[in-house]
Amino acid sequence: MKQKIFCPYCGRCLGECSANDESGSVEILKSQPKHIKTKQLIHDMKCVKCKEQVFIVLELKD
């Protein structure tokens, strides 16, 4: 599975996420999530184009 990650503010491509199977999901948020699950990884970064902070949530599913 390959999925491109886009900025929710300006639409610029921020990168690409790849996995071997369909056991994970990627979500892009404008604000930091309040509840963090045990199998979640949260990465924050600034968009190169618009300089807004975005949060990338990677989650493994069983």
C-alpha positions in Angstrom: 0.0 0.0 0.0 1.4 3.4 -1.0 -0.4 6.6 0.0 0.6 10.1 -0.6 0.3 12.6 2.3 -1.0 16.1 1.4 -1.2 19.3 3.5 -4.8 20.0 4.6 -4.1 23.8 4.3 -2.5 24.2 0.9 -2.7 20.8 -0.8 1.1 20.3 -1.2 2.4 16.8 -1.2 4.3 16.2 2.1 5.5 12.7 1.4 4.5 9.2 0.8 3.7 6.4 3.3 4.2 2.8 2.2 3.4 -0.5 4.0 3.6 -4.1 3.0 -0.1 -4.9 3.7 -3.4 -3.2 4.5 -2.9 -3.3 8.3 -2.3 0.4 8.9 -3.9 3.7 8.3 -2.6 7.3 7.9 -4.5 10.4 8.9 -3.5 14.1 8.6 -4.8 16.5 11.2 -4.7 20.3 11.6 -4.6 20.1 15.4 -3.0 17.6 17.9 -5.3 14.7 18.8 -6.5 14.7 22.4 -6.7 10.9 22.8 -3.8 8.7 21.8 -4.4 5.0 21.3 -1.7 2.4 22.2 -0.9 1.5 18.6 -0.7 5.1 17.3 2.4 7.1 16.3 2.0 10.9 16.0 4.5 12.9 14.0 4.2 16.7 13.7 5.8 18.7 11.0 5.6 22.1 9.2 4.5 22.3 5.6 7.3 23.6 3.4 5.0 25.8 1.3 2.5 27.4 3.8 4.5 26.9 7.1 1.5 25.6 9.0 1.9 22.8 11.5 0.3 19.5 10.6 0.0 16.2 12.6 0.4 12.9 10.9 -1.2 10.0 12.8 0.0 6.5 11.9 -2.1 3.6 13.3 -1.6 -0.1 13.2 -4.7 -2.3 13.0 -4.9 -5.9 14.1 
